[in-house]
Amino acid sequence: MNEAPSWDLWVDFHRVDAAGLTHANVRDATGDVDLQQGQFILVGDDDADPGVAQVVDVRTDGGVLLRVVPGHADLHRHLLQPRPA
């Protein structure tokens, strides 16, 4: 059985633009995550440690721009909103 990912949004940590923003897509959000500008979310992929990122923009085409906070997610969990039970 496949375990559900522990992050809110799958990201490719290498998709960074010249402004330092990481690009993702709303279709890669997990569960009932409602991505909103300014919120902090848990991001990750299968090959890297999870991180925390702030949503900079959610575009009408589904693109999401993120500012990833440096360091492991455990260092920044205080920025995350509690997940619903």
CNS distance restraints for C-alpha pairs under 8 A (distance, minus, plus):
assign (resid   5 and name CA) (resid  30 and name CA) 7.68 0.50 0.50
assign (resid   7 and name CA) (resid  30 and name CA) 7.26 0.50 0.50
assign (resid   7 and name CA) (resid  41 and name CA) 7.91 0.50 0.50
assign (resid   7 and name CA) (resid  42 and name CA) 4.95 0.50 0.50
assign (resid   7 and name CA) (resid  43 and name CA) 5.15 0.50 0.50
assign (resid   7 and name CA) (resid  44 and name CA) 5.86 0.50 0.50
assign (resid   7 and name CA) (resid  50 and name CA) 7.20 0.50 0.50
assign (resid   8 and name CA) (resid  29 and name CA) 5.68 0.50 0.50
assign (resid   8 and name CA) (resid  30 and name CA) 5.26 0.50 0.50
assign (resid   8 and name CA) (resid  31 and name CA) 7.45 0.50 0.50
assign (resid   8 and name CA) (resid  33 and name CA) 6.35 0.50 0.50
assign (resid   8 and name CA) (resid  41 and name CA) 6.19 0.50 0.50
assign (resid   8 and name CA) (resid  42 and name CA) 5.21 0.50 0.50
assign (resid   8 and name CA) (resid  43 and name CA) 5.84 0.50 0.50
assign (resid   9 and name CA) (resid  26 and name CA) 7.75 0.50 0.50
assign (resid   9 and name CA) (resid  28 and name CA) 5.72 0.50 0.50
assign (resid   9 and name CA) (resid  29 and name CA) 4.22 0.50 0.50
assign (resid   9 and name CA) (resid  30 and name CA) 5.95 0.50 0.50
assign (resid   9 and name CA) (resid  41 and name CA) 7.54 0.50 0.50
assign (resid   9 and name CA) (resid  42 and name CA) 6.69 0.50 0.50
assign (resid   9 and name CA) (resid  43 and name CA) 4.99 0.50 0.50
assign (resid   9 and name CA) (resid  44 and name CA) 6.68 0.50 0.50
assign (resid  10 and name CA) (resid  24 and name CA) 7.46 0.50 0.50
assign (resid  10 and name CA) (resid  28 and name CA) 5.43 0.50 0.50
assign (resid  10 and name CA) (resid  29 and name CA) 6.37 0.50 0.50
assign (resid  10 and name CA) (resid  30 and name CA) 7.86 0.50 0.50
assign (resid  10 and name CA) (resid  43 and name CA) 5.78 0.50 0.50
assign (resid  10 and name CA) (resid  44 and name CA) 5.18 0.50 0.50
assign (resid  10 and name CA) (resid  45 and name CA) 5.46 0.50 0.50
assign (resid  11 and name CA) (resid  22 and name CA) 7.93 0.50 0.50
assign (resid  11 and name CA) (resid  23 and name CA) 7.47 0.50 0.50
assign (resid  11 and name CA) (resid  24 and name CA) 5.61 0.50 0.50
assign (resid  11 and name CA) (resid  28 and name CA) 7.74 0.50 0.50
assign (resid  11 and name CA) (resid  43 and name CA) 6.29 0.50 0.50
assign (resid  11 and name CA) (resid  44 and name CA) 5.67 0.50 0.50
assign (resid  11 and name CA) (resid  45 and name CA) 5.98 0.50 0.50
assign (resid  12 and name CA) (resid  22 and name CA) 7.90 0.50 0.50
assign (resid  12 and name CA) (resid  23 and name CA) 7.75 0.50 0.50
assign (resid  12 and name CA) (resid  24 and name CA) 7.26 0.50 0.50
assign (resid  12 and name CA) (resid  44 and name CA) 7.76 0.50 0.50
assign (resid  12 and name CA) (resid  45 and name CA) 6.81 0.50 0.50
assign (resid  13 and name CA) (resid  22 and name CA) 6.71 0.50 0.50
assign (resid  13 and name CA) (resid  44 and name CA) 7.95 0.50 0.50
assign (resid  14 and name CA) (resid  22 and name CA) 7.57 0.50 0.50
assign (resid  15 and name CA) (resid  22 and name CA) 5.49 0.50 0.50
assign (resid  15 and name CA) (resid  23 and name CA) 5.62 0.50 0.50
assign (resid  15 and name CA) (resid  24 and name CA) 7.87 0.50 0.50
assign (resid  16 and name CA) (resid  20 and name CA) 5.66 0.50 0.50
assign (resid  16 and name CA) (resid  21 and name CA) 5.31 0.50 0.50
assign (resid  16 and name CA) (resid  22 and name CA) 4.35 0.50 0.50
assign (resid  16 and name CA) (resid  23 and name CA) 6.27 0.50 0.50
assign (resid  17 and name CA) (resid  21 and name CA) 5.54 0.50 0.50
assign (resid  17 and name CA) (resid  22 and name CA) 6.58 0.50 0.50
assign (resid  17 and name CA) (resid  23 and name CA) 7.63 0.50 0.50
assign (resid  20 and name CA) (resid  67 and name CA) 7.27 0.50 0.50
assign (resid  21 and name CA) (resid  65 and name CA) 6.05 0.50 0.50
assign (resid  21 and name CA) (resid  66 and name CA) 5.42 0.50 0.50
assign (resid  21 and name CA) (resid  67 and name CA) 5.21 0.50 0.50
assign (resid  21 and name CA) (resid  68 and name CA) 7.44 0.50 0.50
assign (resid  22 and name CA) (resid  65 and name CA) 5.75 0.50 0.50
assign (resid  22 and name CA) (resid  66 and name CA) 5.00 0.50 0.50
assign (resid  22 and name CA) (resid  67 and name CA) 6.27 0.50 0.50
assign (resid  22 and name CA) (resid  68 and name CA) 6.99 0.50 0.50
assign (resid  23 and name CA) (resid  63 and name CA) 7.01 0.50 0.50
assign (resid  23 and name CA) (resid  64 and name CA) 5.82 0.50 0.50
assign (resid  23 and name CA) (resid  65 and name CA) 4.94 0.50 0.50
assign (resid  23 and name CA) (resid  66 and name CA) 6.38 0.50 0.50
assign (resid  24 and name CA) (resid  28 and name CA) 7.50 0.50 0.50
assign (resid  24 and name CA) (resid  63 and name CA) 5.94 0.50 0.50
assign (resid  24 and name CA) (resid  64 and name CA) 4.97 0.50 0.50
assign (resid  24 and name CA) (resid  65 and name CA) 6.42 0.50 0.50
assign (resid  24 and name CA) (resid  66 and name CA) 7.59 0.50 0.50
assign (resid  25 and name CA) (resid  29 and name CA) 7.51 0.50 0.50
assign (resid  25 and name CA) (resid  62 and name CA) 5.49 0.50 0.50
assign (resid  25 and name CA) (resid  63 and name CA) 4.56 0.50 0.50
assign (resid  25 and name CA) (resid  64 and name CA) 5.23 0.50 0.50
assign (resid  26 and name CA) (resid  35 and name CA) 7.68 0.50 0.50
assign (resid  26 and name CA) (resid  58 and name CA) 7.93 0.50 0.50
assign (resid  26 and name CA) (resid  62 and name CA) 5.25 0.50 0.50
assign (resid  26 and name CA) (resid  63 and name CA) 6.39 0.50 0.50
assign (resid  26 and name CA) (resid  64 and name CA) 6.46 0.50 0.50
assign (resid  27 and name CA) (resid  62 and name CA) 7.22 0.50 0.50
assign (resid  29 and name CA) (resid  33 and name CA) 6.38 0.50 0.50
assign (resid  35 and name CA) (resid  39 and name CA) 7.49 0.50 0.50
assign (resid  35 and name CA) (resid  55 and name CA) 7.30 0.50 0.50
assign (resid  35 and name CA) (resid  58 and name CA) 7.23 0.50 0.50
assign (resid  36 and name CA) (resid  55 and name CA) 6.61 0.50 0.50
assign (resid  36 and name CA) (resid  57 and name CA) 7.78 0.50 0.50
assign (resid  36 and name CA) (resid  58 and name CA) 7.06 0.50 0.50
assign (resid  37 and name CA) (resid  54 and name CA) 7.82 0.50 0.50
assign (resid  37 and name CA) (resid  55 and name CA) 5.02 0.50 0.50
assign (resid  37 and name CA) (resid  56 and name CA) 5.42 0.50 0.50
assign (resid  37 and name CA) (resid  57 and name CA) 5.42 0.50 0.50
assign (resid  37 and name CA) (resid  58 and name CA) 6.62 0.50 0.50
assign (resid  38 and name CA) (resid  54 and name CA) 5.95 0.50 0.50
assign (resid  38 and name CA) (resid  55 and name CA) 5.21 0.50 0.50
assign (resid  38 and name CA) (resid  56 and name CA) 5.97 0.50 0.50
assign (resid  39 and name CA) (resid  54 and name CA) 5.58 0.50 0.50
assign (resid  39 and name CA) (resid  55 and name CA) 5.63 0.50 0.50
assign (resid  39 and name CA) (resid  80 and name CA) 7.93 0.50 0.50
assign (resid  40 and name CA) (resid  52 and name CA) 6.56 0.50 0.50
assign (resid  40 and name CA) (resid  53 and name CA) 5.45 0.50 0.50
assign (resid  40 and name CA) (resid  54 and name CA) 4.31 0.50 0.50
assign (resid  40 and name CA) (resid  55 and name CA) 6.33 0.50 0.50
assign (resid  40 and name CA) (resid  79 and name CA) 6.20 0.50 0.50
assign (resid  40 and name CA) (resid  80 and name CA) 5.49 0.50 0.50
assign (resid  40 and name CA) (resid  81 and name CA) 7.49 0.50 0.50
assign (resid  41 and name CA) (resid  52 and name CA) 5.64 0.50 0.50
assign (resid  41 and name CA) (resid  53 and name CA) 5.50 0.50 0.50
assign (resid  41 and name CA) (resid  54 and name CA) 6.36 0.50 0.50
assign (resid  41 and name CA) (resid  55 and name CA) 7.47 0.50 0.50
assign (resid  41 and name CA) (resid  80 and name CA) 6.04 0.50 0.50
assign (resid  41 and name CA) (resid  81 and name CA) 7.93 0.50 0.50
assign (resid  42 and name CA) (resid  50 and name CA) 6.88 0.50 0.50
assign (resid  42 and name CA) (resid  51 and name CA) 5.82 0.50 0.50
assign (resid  42 and name CA) (resid  52 and name CA) 4.70 0.50 0.50
assign (resid  42 and name CA) (resid  53 and name CA) 6.49 0.50 0.50
assign (resid  42 and name CA) (resid  73 and name CA) 7.15 0.50 0.50
assign (resid  42 and name CA) (resid  80 and name CA) 7.45 0.50 0.50
assign (resid  43 and name CA) (resid  50 and name CA) 5.71 0.50 0.50
assign (resid  43 and name CA) (resid  51 and name CA) 5.21 0.50 0.50
assign (resid  43 and name CA) (resid  52 and name CA) 5.79 0.50 0.50
assign (resid  43 and name CA) (resid  53 and name CA) 6.60 0.50 0.50
assign (resid  44 and name CA) (resid  48 and name CA) 6.70 0.50 0.50
assign (resid  44 and name CA) (resid  49 and name CA) 6.66 0.50 0.50
assign (resid  44 and name CA) (resid  50 and name CA) 4.45 0.50 0.50
assign (resid  44 and name CA) (resid  51 and name CA) 6.11 0.50 0.50
assign (resid  45 and name CA) (resid  49 and name CA) 7.61 0.50 0.50
assign (resid  45 and name CA) (resid  50 and name CA) 7.13 0.50 0.50
assign (resid  49 and name CA) (resid  72 and name CA) 6.44 0.50 0.50
assign (resid  49 and name CA) (resid  73 and name CA) 7.70 0.50 0.50
assign (resid  50 and name CA) (resid  72 and name CA) 6.22 0.50 0.50
assign (resid  50 and name CA) (resid  73 and name CA) 5.49 0.50 0.50
assign (resid  51 and name CA) (resid  68 and name CA) 7.01 0.50 0.50
assign (resid  51 and name CA) (resid  69 and name CA) 7.02 0.50 0.50
assign (resid  51 and name CA) (resid  70 and name CA) 7.68 0.50 0.50
assign (resid  51 and name CA) (resid  71 and name CA) 6.83 0.50 0.50
assign (resid  51 and name CA) (resid  72 and name CA) 5.32 0.50 0.50
assign (resid  51 and name CA) (resid  73 and name CA) 4.16 0.50 0.50
assign (resid  51 and name CA) (resid  74 and name CA) 7.95 0.50 0.50
assign (resid  52 and name CA) (resid  68 and name CA) 5.98 0.50 0.50
assign (resid  52 and name CA) (resid  69 and name CA) 5.66 0.50 0.50
assign (resid  52 and name CA) (resid  72 and name CA) 7.65 0.50 0.50
assign (resid  52 and name CA) (resid  73 and name CA) 5.27 0.50 0.50
assign (resid  52 and name CA) (resid  76 and name CA) 6.52 0.50 0.50
assign (resid  52 and name CA) (resid  77 and name CA) 7.45 0.50 0.50
assign (resid  52 and name CA) (resid  80 and name CA) 7.90 0.50 0.50
assign (resid  53 and name CA) (resid  66 and name CA) 5.91 0.50 0.50
assign (resid  53 and name CA) (resid  67 and name CA) 5.30 0.50 0.50
assign (resid  53 and name CA) (resid  68 and name CA) 4.03 0.50 0.50
assign (resid  53 and name CA) (resid  69 and name CA) 5.48 0.50 0.50
assign (resid  54 and name CA) (resid  66 and name CA) 5.53 0.50 0.50
assign (resid  54 and name CA) (resid  67 and name CA) 5.14 0.50 0.50
assign (resid  54 and name CA) (resid  68 and name CA) 6.39 0.50 0.50
assign (resid  54 and name CA) (resid  69 and name CA) 7.55 0.50 0.50
assign (resid  55 and name CA) (resid  64 and name CA) 7.20 0.50 0.50
assign (resid  55 and name CA) (resid  65 and name CA) 6.18 0.50 0.50
assign (resid  55 and name CA) (resid  66 and name CA) 4.72 0.50 0.50
assign (resid  55 and name CA) (resid  67 and name CA) 6.59 0.50 0.50
assign (resid  56 and name CA) (resid  64 and name CA) 7.56 0.50 0.50
assign (resid  56 and name CA) (resid  65 and name CA) 5.34 0.50 0.50
assign (resid  56 and name CA) (resid  66 and name CA) 5.26 0.50 0.50
assign (resid  56 and name CA) (resid  67 and name CA) 6.60 0.50 0.50
assign (resid  57 and name CA) (resid  64 and name CA) 5.71 0.50 0.50
assign (resid  57 and name CA) (resid  65 and name CA) 5.12 0.50 0.50
assign (resid  57 and name CA) (resid  66 and name CA) 7.20 0.50 0.50
assign (resid  58 and name CA) (resid  62 and name CA) 6.65 0.50 0.50
assign (resid  58 and name CA) (resid  63 and name CA) 5.98 0.50 0.50
assign (resid  58 and name CA) (resid  64 and name CA) 4.61 0.50 0.50
assign (resid  58 and name CA) (resid  65 and name CA) 6.58 0.50 0.50
assign (resid  59 and name CA) (resid  63 and name CA) 5.16 0.50 0.50
assign (resid  59 and name CA) (resid  64 and name CA) 6.22 0.50 0.50
assign (resid  69 and name CA) (resid  76 and name CA) 7.90 0.50 0.50
assign (resid  71 and name CA) (resid  75 and name CA) 6.76 0.50 0.50
assign (resid  72 and name CA) (resid  76 and name CA) 7.44 0.50 0.50
assign (resid  73 and name CA) (resid  77 and name CA) 6.07 0.50 0.50
assign (resid  76 and name CA) (resid  80 and name CA) 7.63 0.50 0.50
